[in-house]
Amino acid sequence: MTDGRMKQDNERPFTQELIRSLMVCLIIVVGLGCENRSADTTTIKKASFSSQSGLLRLTTEEVSRMQLELVPVAQGELLLHRQFPATVQANQNELAEVTTLIRGRVVKVHVDVGQDVKKGALLAMLHSVDLGVAEGEYLKAGARVHEAQLAYLRAKELYENKAISLAELLRREAAMKTARAEVREAQNRLELLGVPQNEIDRLDRDHTIKADVSLRAPFAGRVITRNLTQGEVVETEQKLFTVANLTDVWVIGNVPEKDVQYIRKDRKVDVILAAYPHAIFSGTITYIGDTLNPATRTMSLRVTVPNPDRLLKPEMFAIVSVYGTSSEDVLSVPLAAVQDGPDGKMVFVLREPSVFEVRPVKLGHEEGDVVMVLEGVKVGEQVVTKGSFALKSQMERDKIEPTP
């Protein structure tokens, strides 16, 4: 009995030790199974990207976390808006540089800068010695022709009475014609010097030399420059006054080569000036350059703008705003949907819930926050706008750490 009890006592610690070992193994096995199951679950929940198919798959949790927003690809006309820098200039068809055709001394100036004048208004008076000489030559030529005409009439009477020969009569007739030609030459010289016809008539009537040169306004307008003072001697190459009719002005702009296609003659445009930032002036394109500036690659543009209140002044800075429309079937997406890809621009197109296709696109012109799409998408397809950069980042991560 004693030996049997002792044998049972010795076997009990061995059995308990075996049980403990089995329990430890079971715990380890269960732990490894749980770990593998957890790993499998993580793999299933992880996003994946396939370079071959171009598909990016996300979990529901990732889609919710990224807060993605989608919009459909739109189709239709796109309002295009282009702006070009410009400056205000006087209408060259209503601008005159007043000069003198003969050297002279300024006797009196009758107008000042900023003064409105009517057509023919006296701007300044000059006294010219050269004009006095020309007027004297005209009077002398007139006296000679008068004498030659009287001589011819006497010779004609004498010839009829057979007192002189025919040759003498012809000589007197030639002298008279020569004198008349000299008068016409002297008169033409006065006209070339700017002497009006009424002054020539005065010379014929009074036979007195005044030698005064009148500078007059060629048309109604405003004196915008004055470059002479009383007592000054002026030359023929000097610009003494500038008279401009500013009831309408020119706005001259420069159009980049890429935007030339939007410019059409006679199209209405808006003009905004730095001096009046909250005002919009309407104008019409009246001239389009035929060549481009080789240095700046820009084309000249001229807009004629009514200026009844004289608010637009030459040399003001301006912006010409041109609006136009694209073709009716153009596709467009928000700029926020476009990302830079390895081969150019790309967008993310929704293929099915939580699955997005990386689609390369060819873009056209931008207009505000919208851009034309020439190739790559179809009308109605859903593209990601908000969150497109997060999708791009996820795609790049998946490329570096591909899913096993």
C-alpha positions as CSV (number, residue, x, y, z in Angstrom):
1,M,0.0,0.0,0.0
2,T,2.7,2.3,0.9
3,D,4.6,1.6,-2.4
4,G,1.5,2.2,-4.4
5,R,0.7,5.6,-2.8
6,M,4.3,6.7,-3.3
7,K,4.1,5.7,-7.0
8,Q,0.9,7.8,-7.5
9,D,2.5,10.7,-5.7
10,N,5.5,10.6,-8.1
11,E,3.3,10.4,-11.2
12,R,1.1,13.4,-10.2
13,P,3.8,16.1,-10.8
14,F,4.7,14.7,-14.2
15,T,1.0,14.8,-15.3
16,Q,0.6,18.4,-14.1
17,E,3.8,19.4,-15.9
18,L,2.5,17.8,-19.1
19,I,-0.8,19.6,-18.8
20,R,1.0,22.9,-18.4
21,S,3.1,22.3,-21.5
22,L,0.1,21.4,-23.6
23,M,-1.7,24.6,-22.4
24,V,1.3,26.8,-23.3
25,C,1.5,25.2,-26.8
26,L,-2.2,25.8,-27.2
27,I,-1.9,29.4,-26.3
28,I,1.0,29.8,-28.7
29,V,-0.9,28.2,-31.5
30,V,-4.0,30.3,-30.8
31,G,-1.9,33.4,-30.7
32,L,-0.2,32.7,-34.0
33,G,-3.6,32.0,-35.6
34,C,-4.9,35.3,-34.3
35,E,-1.8,37.1,-35.5
36,N,-2.2,35.5,-39.0
37,R,-5.9,36.3,-39.1
38,S,-5.1,39.9,-38.1
39,A,-2.5,40.2,-40.8
40,D,-4.9,38.8,-43.4
41,T,-7.5,41.3,-42.3
42,T,-5.0,44.2,-42.6
43,T,-4.1,43.1,-46.1
44,I,-7.7,43.1,-47.2
45,K,-8.2,46.6,-45.8
46,K,-5.1,48.1,-47.4
47,A,-5.5,50.2,-50.6
48,S,-3.9,48.9,-53.8
49,F,-2.9,50.2,-57.2
50,S,-2.3,48.2,-60.4
51,S,0.0,49.9,-62.9
52,Q,-1.2,47.5,-65.6
53,S,-4.9,48.2,-65.3
54,G,-4.4,51.8,-64.0
55,L,-6.9,51.2,-61.2
56,L,-6.6,52.4,-57.7
57,R,-8.8,50.5,-55.2
58,L,-9.6,52.0,-51.8
59,T,-11.4,50.7,-48.8
60,T,-14.6,52.3,-47.6
61,E,-12.8,53.7,-44.6
62,E,-10.2,55.4,-46.8
63,V,-12.8,56.9,-49.1
64,S,-14.6,58.3,-46.1
65,R,-11.4,59.6,-44.6
66,M,-10.3,61.4,-47.8
67,Q,-13.7,63.1,-48.2
68,L,-13.6,62.8,-52.0
69,E,-15.8,65.0,-54.2
70,L,-16.8,64.1,-57.7
71,V,-18.2,66.1,-60.6
72,P,-19.3,64.9,-64.1
73,V,-17.4,65.9,-67.2
74,A,-19.3,68.8,-68.8
75,Q,-20.0,69.4,-72.5
76,G,-21.0,72.6,-74.2
77,E,-19.8,76.1,-74.9
78,L,-17.2,77.6,-72.7
79,L,-17.0,81.3,-72.1
80,L,-13.4,82.4,-72.8
81,H,-12.0,85.5,-71.1
82,R,-8.6,87.0,-72.0
83,Q,-7.0,90.2,-70.8
84,F,-4.2,92.2,-72.4
85,P,-2.1,95.2,-71.1
86,A,-2.6,98.4,-73.0
87,T,-2.2,102.2,-73.0
88,V,-4.5,105.0,-73.9
89,Q,-3.4,107.1,-76.9
90,A,-5.0,110.0,-78.8
91,N,-6.9,109.1,-81.9
92,Q,-4.3,109.6,-84.6
93,N,-6.9,110.5,-87.1
94,E,-8.0,113.4,-84.9
95,L,-4.5,114.5,-83.9
96,A,-2.4,117.3,-85.5
97,E,1.1,118.5,-84.9
98,V,1.0,122.2,-85.7
99,T,4.3,123.5,-87.2
100,T,5.4,126.4,-89.3
101,L,6.5,126.3,-92.9
102,I,8.8,129.2,-92.6
103,R,11.3,130.4,-90.0
104,G,10.0,133.3,-87.8
105,R,9.9,135.0,-84.4
106,V,6.9,134.5,-82.1
107,V,5.0,137.7,-81.7
108,K,2.1,136.5,-79.6
109,V,0.7,133.2,-78.3
110,H,-3.1,133.1,-78.1
111,V,-3.8,129.7,-76.5
112,D,-2.4,127.5,-73.7
113,V,-2.3,123.8,-72.9
114,G,-5.7,122.3,-72.0
115,Q,-7.7,125.0,-73.9
116,D,-10.4,123.9,-76.3
117,V,-10.3,125.5,-79.7
118,K,-12.5,125.6,-82.8
119,K,-11.4,124.9,-86.3
120,G,-9.4,127.8,-87.7
121,A,-8.8,129.4,-84.3
122,L,-5.6,131.5,-84.1
123,L,-3.0,129.7,-82.0
124,A,0.0,132.0,-82.3
125,M,1.3,134.8,-84.6
126,L,4.9,134.8,-86.0
127,H,6.8,137.5,-87.8
128,S,9.0,136.2,-90.6
129,V,11.6,138.1,-92.6
130,D,11.7,135.3,-95.2
131,L,7.9,135.7,-95.7
132,G,8.4,139.4,-96.1
133,V,10.9,138.7,-98.9
134,A,8.5,136.3,-100.6
135,E,5.6,138.8,-100.4
136,G,7.9,141.5,-101.9
137,E,8.8,139.2,-104.7
138,Y,5.1,138.6,-105.4
139,L,4.4,142.4,-105.5
140,K,7.3,142.9,-107.8
141,A,6.1,140.2,-110.1
142,G,2.7,141.7,-110.1
143,A,4.2,145.1,-111.1
144,R,6.2,143.5,-113.9
145,V,3.2,141.7,-115.3
146,H,1.2,144.9,-115.3
147,E,4.0,146.7,-117.1
148,A,4.3,143.8,-119.6
149,Q,0.6,143.8,-120.3
150,L,0.5,147.6,-121.0
151,A,3.6,147.2,-123.3
152,Y,1.9,144.4,-125.2
153,L,-1.3,146.4,-125.7
154,R,0.7,149.4,-127.1
155,A,2.7,147.1,-129.3
156,K,-0.5,145.6,-130.7
157,E,-1.9,149.0,-131.5
158,L,1.3,150.1,-133.2
159,Y,1.5,146.9,-135.2
160,E,-2.1,147.4,-136.4
161,N,-0.9,150.9,-137.6
162,K,2.1,149.3,-139.2
163,A,4.4,151.2,-136.9
164,I,6.3,148.1,-135.6
165,S,7.1,144.8,-137.0
166,L,5.5,141.5,-136.2
167,A,8.6,140.3,-134.5
168,E,8.5,143.2,-132.0
169,L,4.8,142.4,-131.2
170,L,5.7,138.8,-130.6
171,R,8.6,139.8,-128.3
172,R,6.3,142.0,-126.2
173,E,3.7,139.2,-126.0
174,A,6.4,136.7,-124.8
175,A,7.6,139.2,-122.2
176,M,4.0,139.5,-120.9
177,K,3.6,135.7,-120.7
178,T,6.9,135.5,-118.8
179,A,5.8,138.1,-116.3
180,R,2.5,136.2,-115.8
181,A,4.4,133.0,-115.1
182,E,6.6,134.8,-112.6
183,V,3.4,136.0,-110.8
184,R,2.1,132.5,-110.6
185,E,5.4,131.2,-109.3
186,A,5.5,133.9,-106.6
187,Q,2.0,133.1,-105.6
188,N,2.7,129.4,-105.4
189,R,5.7,130.1,-103.2
190,L,3.4,132.1,-100.8
191,E,0.9,129.2,-100.8
192,L,3.7,126.8,-100.0
193,L,4.7,128.9,-97.1
194,G,1.1,128.7,-95.7
195,V,-0.2,132.1,-96.7
196,P,-4.0,131.8,-97.1
197,Q,-5.8,133.1,-100.2
198,N,-7.4,136.0,-98.3
199,E,-3.9,137.3,-97.4
200,I,-2.8,137.1,-101.1
201,D,-5.9,139.0,-102.1
202,R,-5.0,141.6,-99.5
203,L,-1.5,142.0,-101.1
204,D,-3.2,142.5,-104.5
205,R,-5.5,145.1,-103.0
206,D,-3.3,147.0,-100.5
207,H,0.2,146.3,-101.9
208,T,1.7,146.3,-98.4
209,I,4.0,143.7,-96.8
210,K,3.0,142.4,-93.3
211,A,5.2,139.3,-93.1
212,D,2.9,137.8,-90.4
213,V,2.5,134.0,-90.1
214,S,-0.7,132.8,-88.5
215,L,-0.7,129.4,-86.8
216,R,-4.3,128.1,-86.8
217,A,-6.1,125.0,-85.4
218,P,-6.7,122.4,-88.2
219,F,-9.9,121.2,-86.6
220,A,-11.9,121.6,-83.4
221,G,-10.1,120.0,-80.4
222,R,-8.0,120.6,-77.3
223,V,-4.4,121.9,-77.1
224,I,-2.5,119.1,-75.4
225,T,1.0,120.4,-75.9
226,R,2.6,123.8,-76.4
227,N,6.3,124.2,-77.3
228,L,6.9,127.9,-77.9
229,T,7.1,131.2,-76.0
230,Q,6.7,134.8,-77.0
231,G,9.9,136.3,-78.6
232,E,11.3,132.9,-79.5
233,V,12.7,132.2,-83.0
234,V,11.2,129.0,-84.2
235,E,12.4,126.7,-87.1
236,T,10.4,124.7,-89.6
237,E,11.2,121.3,-88.0
238,Q,9.8,122.3,-84.5
239,K,6.4,121.0,-83.3
240,L,4.8,124.1,-81.8
241,F,1.4,122.8,-80.8
242,T,-0.4,119.5,-80.6
243,V,-4.2,119.7,-81.1
244,A,-6.2,116.5,-80.4
245,N,-9.9,115.7,-80.6
246,L,-10.3,113.5,-77.5
247,T,-14.0,112.7,-77.9
248,D,-12.8,109.2,-78.7
249,V,-9.4,107.7,-78.0
250,W,-7.4,104.7,-79.0
251,V,-6.4,102.0,-76.6
252,I,-3.4,100.1,-77.9
253,G,-2.7,96.6,-76.5
254,N,-0.4,93.7,-77.1
255,V,-1.8,90.2,-77.7
256,P,0.3,87.1,-77.1
257,E,0.6,84.8,-80.0
258,K,-1.4,82.0,-78.3
259,D,-4.4,84.3,-77.9
260,V,-4.5,85.8,-81.4
261,Q,-7.2,83.3,-82.4
262,Y,-9.7,85.1,-80.0
263,I,-9.3,88.6,-81.6
264,R,-11.8,89.6,-84.3
265,K,-12.2,93.0,-85.9
266,D,-15.4,95.0,-85.0
267,R,-15.9,92.9,-81.8
268,K,-17.0,94.7,-78.7
269,V,-14.6,94.6,-75.8
270,D,-14.3,96.0,-72.2
271,V,-11.5,98.4,-71.2
272,I,-10.5,98.8,-67.5
273,L,-8.2,101.6,-66.5
274,A,-5.9,101.8,-63.5
275,A,-7.2,105.3,-62.8
276,Y,-10.8,104.0,-62.6
277,P,-10.6,100.4,-61.4
278,H,-14.3,100.1,-60.7
279,A,-15.4,101.5,-64.1
280,I,-15.8,99.6,-67.3
281,F,-15.5,101.4,-70.7
282,S,-16.9,99.8,-73.8
283,G,-14.9,99.9,-77.0
284,T,-14.7,98.3,-80.5
285,I,-11.7,96.6,-82.0
286,T,-10.9,98.7,-85.1
287,Y,-7.4,97.4,-86.0
288,I,-5.6,94.1,-85.7
289,G,-1.9,93.9,-86.5
290,D,-0.8,92.0,-89.6
291,T,2.6,91.0,-88.1
292,L,4.0,90.0,-84.8
293,N,6.7,91.7,-82.9
294,P,9.6,89.2,-83.3
295,A,11.1,90.2,-79.9
296,T,8.0,89.9,-77.7
297,R,5.9,87.6,-80.0
298,T,2.9,89.8,-79.6
299,M,0.4,91.3,-82.0
300,S,-0.8,94.9,-81.9
301,L,-4.4,95.6,-81.1
302,R,-6.3,98.9,-81.4
303,V,-9.6,99.6,-79.6
304,T,-11.5,102.7,-80.2
305,V,-13.3,103.9,-77.1
306,P,-15.8,106.8,-76.9
307,N,-14.6,109.5,-74.4
308,P,-17.3,112.1,-74.2
309,D,-16.4,113.1,-70.6
310,R,-12.6,113.2,-71.3
311,L,-11.9,110.7,-68.5
312,L,-9.5,108.7,-70.7
313,K,-6.3,110.6,-71.1
314,P,-3.3,109.7,-73.3
315,E,-0.6,107.5,-71.7
316,M,-3.0,106.0,-69.1
317,F,-2.5,102.3,-68.3
318,A,-5.4,100.1,-69.3
319,I,-6.5,96.4,-69.6
320,V,-8.4,95.2,-72.6
321,S,-10.9,92.4,-71.7
322,V,-12.0,90.1,-74.6
323,Y,-14.8,87.6,-74.3
324,G,-15.5,84.8,-76.6
325,T,-17.1,81.3,-76.8
326,S,-15.6,78.0,-77.7
327,S,-17.3,75.4,-79.9
328,E,-20.5,73.9,-78.7
329,D,-19.2,70.3,-78.1
330,V,-16.1,71.1,-76.0
331,L,-15.5,69.0,-72.9
332,S,-14.4,70.6,-69.6
333,V,-13.5,69.6,-66.0
334,P,-12.5,71.7,-63.0
335,L,-8.8,72.5,-62.7
336,A,-8.9,70.9,-59.2
337,A,-9.5,67.5,-60.9
338,V,-6.2,67.7,-62.9
339,Q,-2.9,66.3,-61.4
340,D,0.6,66.0,-62.8
341,G,1.3,62.4,-63.8
342,P,4.5,60.6,-64.9
343,D,3.5,61.1,-68.5
344,G,1.7,64.4,-68.3
345,K,-1.7,65.5,-67.0
346,M,-4.1,63.0,-65.5
347,V,-7.5,62.7,-63.7
348,F,-9.1,60.1,-61.5
349,V,-12.3,58.7,-63.0
350,L,-14.7,56.7,-60.9
351,R,-15.2,53.2,-62.3
352,E,-17.2,51.7,-59.5
353,P,-17.6,52.4,-55.7
354,S,-14.1,52.8,-54.2
355,V,-12.3,52.1,-57.5
356,F,-10.8,54.9,-59.5
357,E,-9.1,54.8,-62.9
358,V,-6.0,56.9,-63.5
359,R,-6.7,58.5,-66.9
360,P,-4.2,60.6,-68.8
361,V,-5.7,63.6,-70.5
362,K,-4.8,66.2,-73.2
363,L,-5.9,69.7,-72.1
364,G,-6.9,72.8,-73.9
365,H,-7.3,76.4,-72.8
366,E,-8.0,77.3,-69.2
367,E,-10.8,79.6,-68.2
368,G,-11.1,80.6,-64.6
369,D,-11.3,77.3,-62.6
370,V,-12.3,75.2,-65.6
371,V,-10.1,73.7,-68.3
372,M,-10.9,72.2,-71.7
373,V,-10.2,68.5,-72.2
374,L,-9.3,67.5,-75.7
375,E,-8.7,63.8,-75.1
376,G,-9.0,61.3,-72.3
377,V,-12.5,61.5,-70.9
378,K,-16.1,61.3,-72.0
379,V,-19.1,63.5,-71.2
380,G,-20.8,62.4,-68.0
381,E,-17.9,60.5,-66.5
382,Q,-17.3,61.2,-62.8
383,V,-13.9,62.7,-62.0
384,V,-12.5,63.4,-58.5
385,T,-12.0,67.1,-57.7
386,K,-11.5,67.5,-53.9
387,G,-9.2,64.8,-52.8
388,S,-7.5,64.1,-56.2
389,F,-4.1,65.0,-54.7
390,A,-4.7,62.5,-51.9
391,L,-5.4,59.9,-54.5
392,K,-2.3,60.7,-56.3
393,S,-0.3,60.4,-53.1
394,Q,-1.9,57.1,-52.4
395,M,-1.0,55.9,-55.9
396,E,2.6,57.0,-55.5
397,R,2.9,55.1,-52.1
398,D,1.5,52.0,-53.7
399,K,4.0,52.1,-56.4
400,I,6.9,52.3,-53.9
401,E,5.3,49.8,-51.5
402,P,3.2,47.4,-53.7
403,T,0.6,45.3,-52.0
404,P,2.0,41.7,-51.6
